[in-house]
Amino acid sequence: MVDLSVDLGFLKLKNPVLAASGTFGYGLEFAPYLDLEELGGFVVKGLYYGPREGNPPPRLVETPSGLINAIGLQGIGVEAFVAKVLPKLRDLDTVVIVNICGETDEEYIRVVEFLNGHDGIAAFELNISCPNVRQGGACPALDPGTTFRLVKAVKRTSRLPIITKLSPNVTSVAEIAAAAEEAGADAISLVNTFLAMSIDVEMRRPKLANVFGGLSGPAIRPIALRMVYQVASRVKVPVIGIGGISSGADALEFLLAGARAVEVGTASFVDPDASLRVIREIGEFCERHGIRRVEELIGKLEIG
Amino acid sequence: MMKNPTARIANVERRGDYRLFSIETPEMAGRARPGQFLMIKVSSQLDPLLRRPISIHARENDRLEIFFKVTGRGTEILAGKEAGDTLDIIGPLGKGFSMDERLKGMRVLCVGGGRGIAPLYFLAKELHAWGASPMVLYGGKTAADIPLRTKFEEAGLPVLCSTDDGSFGFKGFVTGLAAREIEAHPPAFLFACGPDAMMKAAARLTESRGIPAEFSLESLMGCGIGACWGCVKRILREGQEGWVKICEEGPVFPRDEIVWPEEGD
């Protein structure tokens, strides 16, 4: 029997696979398709303080082995989340992480203050990297200074560990990760989506109403992997790898590159139970190679 | 809603660009209601990545039927499947047409344009079995675009056709045919599925005469199960407009909740 559990220091996971924010709804949408308690955990869709309308459609465009989305973080807000969703998640024997958003630094703080006192949340994932809510794909995670300031402010308020989710749309992601770590982030997750676009040549119009969107899916996996490797080589806090993971082998690449856990995103749209397949295939790999604890694999990439 | 990764295709019919698949999926068939849809994986490869939403065309005992037109790469790959192949499907998804008790014994119009006719066969059959009197209005560009006409007739469902070029039946849009029928025998209810412009015209027709109506909307979908927020349409409820996921809360909506896009959008 393989021990799939991993220790993030501030949080123990029964296995290294989390369902990624923005691709797993508020979790309950997936209950008909899988046993949520088999997951290492899941990250619920990004929450602003109030309800948020999101962008006009078309919001999606399919690209080769990928998906560009410009949802714009439509959501129910913290009050409705705590009243209607959290009571149904609280008793699950799995880790529930809440992805938190804000238009301003103050809104991030208000979201954290509101959620602080409520049971059933294991950690916050600080979303400073959504490319679809500000002009031209801007977000706090594009700059080490704003990243540092925001992580520090949130960390000061939060009673829960903070996982900072980074954008890949930067020159040096390791530099941003270092800023987040220095500001007190308990972990780093990456990558959010790549700023992208697609054009309908017949109509000469962008395929997304928002013009730009974020690219996810298997198409981004090799670039995400490279970035996770760079960040894991730079920071001491645990790194959670995200980007186009849909199989056990995909996840193992990220673990070998130094991620202590992974998030499965777009694959859950295609197969609602994709995360369970990833967990099962990691276990099978370990058995095949006589590995007793999956933690033995973390960062064990051999170069040269 | 459930997943069946190995639903066997029992039969395939080809009619020009259209395909009719009969799929063995007993448990799903037992739960299906008219107006619901399936999310179908067209390929086991990563490209194309997403499942395709396809409405349920009919239920025949343990089988569900889909009727679709080859309109892009996804449906082209799907159209290449043969009887005996298996499909990975999720369903039945969404909320279907409302089968109101008050429609029993009443005349009901089912208006379909092009491939939008697909779910109306299931609906008209259930309405008929249930004691309502459905009349199907079926429109296409040419006679080649109304391949299901005889299927409706064989099922004992009255059907009137229109073609844009007049090559079969009423010459003009199916909404022109609907206007004529509504004048002649006002129905108790109208259901429609088809291009937005057609449904918008049908919405105006029924609204001005106070006839209740429901429309099945279409959108690209990321997941079909309410997780991606990609398939939203503008919906008005309790005086509030917002973007509503059609996979979860539709794809069928009552006319008065739908905020139609402006022309040219």
Interface residues (C-beta under 8 A of the other chain):
Chain A: G22 T23 F24 G25 E29 F30 P32 Y33 K45 E53 G54 P56 P57 P58 R59 L60 V61 E62 P64 S65 G66 L67 N69 I71 Q74 G217 P218 S246 T266 S268 F269 V270 D271 P272 D273
Chain B: M1 M2 K3 K41 L46 D47 P48 L49 L50 R51 I90 S219 L220 M221 G222 C223 I225 G226 A227 C228 W229 G230 C231 V232 K233 G242 W243
